[in-house]
């Protein structure tokens, strides 16, 4: 938790302060559990390697991959997420992600690819009022539902605003679509049709 946020919490009334600190503790315990799972998986892989047996089931590899992603996302985005949406939102999103199956992840990638492909067509056609534009937003919503425990239009629009205000998102959509305006157009479509 950034010092600025701790300072704000310490200025809250006692009951609210305690509630905020308890929520943050819950988040830290969840992160600790995730790290423990990751360490356990790595220890198992190291033990197999020492025994000369490098076979690790696909399921364990996938679990380790997801745990690594959650840890990296918490490092990269955790404080921002908790600042904007609270500790519970981060914990819930992590649980949702860790619960995804390999099929879920593959399906989400297919949906994201289709959404990006259709976004490119909308950008190239310069027609943000088309049926294709509506499809882009619907595909984006379906994609989010794999990663969010619950969907809301407000949260969807808020995320889309980050696509234009945060250079990381701009770069992500630019790189995926090979179009400089991808994040701007996607935000515009979501603001209009979500």
N, C-alpha and C positions, 0 to 999 in steps of 0.2 A: 504494500500500500504506500503510495507516495506520501512524503512528509506533509505536503499541502493538504491532502485529504485527511490525514491524521489530525492536523491542526484544526480543520473544520469540525471534525467529530468531537474533539475535546471541548469545543465551545458550545456543544449541544446541551440541552437539559439532561440531567443525570439518567433518567429512564431511557431516553432516546439514545444517549451516548452508549449506555450498556447494551442496548439492542443492536446498535451498529457494530460494536466491538464483538458481540457474540456472533453476528453474521460473518464478520471477517474471520473470526476463529474457525467457524464452520468451513469457510473457504480454504483456510490454511490446512485444516485437518484433511479435507478432500484432496488437496494437492499433495499432502504427505502420503495419503493412501495410494494415489496415482504413482508417485515416485517409488514407493515401496514395491508396487506391482512391477514397475519397469525394472528395478534392481533385481527382483526375483527372477524375472524373465532373462535378464542378462546373465545372472549367476547360473541359471540352468543351461544357457547356451555355452558359457565358459566351461561348465562341468562336462557337457557333451564333447566339447572340443578337446579337453584334456584327456578324455577317455578314448579319443580317436574316432568318436562318432559324432559327426557334424549334422546329423539329421534332426531337424526341429520341425514339428508338424506345421503345416500351413496355418492352422488355427492359432498356434502359439506365435508364429511370425506375424500374423495379422494383428493379434492382440498387442504385440510389442510395437508394431507400426502405429497403431491407434494411440497407444500410450505415449509414444514419442511425439506424435502430432499434438496431443493435448498439452504435454509439457512445453513444447515449443510455442504453441498458441498462447498459453498462459504467460510465458516469458514475453512474447511479442505484443500481445493485445490485452492481457489480463487486467492491468490497472485501468486501461481505457474502458473496458467492458464494465468493470465494477463501478467506475465513476459514473458512467452513463445509465446503466441499468441495474446495478446492485450486485452484491456477491451471489445471491440466489440465482440470478440469471446465468452467471458464469458456471456455477455448479450444475445447474439443470442442463445447460448446453453441453457441458463435458460428459454428463451421464448419457445424454442422447447420442452423442458421437461414439462413446465407448460401447453403446448397445447396438451399433450398426453391424450388420453381417457383411460378408464379402459381397454378397449379391446386392445388398442395399447400396454399398459403395459403388459397385459397377453400374447399377441403375442410375445413381446420382450423376456419375460421370457422363453417361449417355445423355441424360436430360440436359446437363450443362453444355455439352457439345452441341446439341440441337439448338439450345437457346442462343449460344454464341453464333452459330451458323445463321439463324434467323435474324439476329441482331445485325449481322453484317449485311444481310439483304435489305433490311430496313434502312440502314445507314446509306448504302449504295443507291437505293431508290429515292432517298430524301423524302419519304412519305411516312411520317410518324402517325398518320391517321388510318393506316391500313389494318386489315385483319391480321396481317403478319405481326404488326406492332402489338396487338392484343395477345397474340400467341407468345411473343417474347416474354411478356409480363407473367402470363400463366405458367410458362415453363420455369421462369425464375422463382415463382411462388412454390411450384412443385419441388424444385431443387432445394429451396430453403427448408421445406417440411422434412427433409431427411436430417437436417442438422439442428433445427429448432424444436424444442419440446411442444411449443404451441405457436400458432401463427396469429399475427394481428396486422391489419392494414397499416396502422400507425407505425409499428416497428419496421415493417417492410419499407415504408416511405423514409423512415429515419435512417435505415441502412443505406438506402439509395442515395441519400444526401451525403453520406460518407464517401460514396463512390466518386463524388466530384470534389470533396473538400480534403480528402486524404490521398496523398500522392501514391501510396502503396496500392490502393484500389485502382486508381487511374492507370498505373503501370500494369497491374494484373489484367485488366480488361483490354488495354492497348495491346499487350503481348499476346493474349489469347485470340483476339480478333484481327490483329494487324491493322487496326483502324485507330487513329489518334483520338477521335471523338467518341469512342465506344462508351466510356463511363458517363459522359455528358448525355448521350442519347439514351442510355439505359436508365439513368436517373429521371430524365424527362418522361420516358414511357411509364415508369413505375409511379411517378407523381400523378400522372394522368389516368392510368388504368387500374392501379392496384385497388 
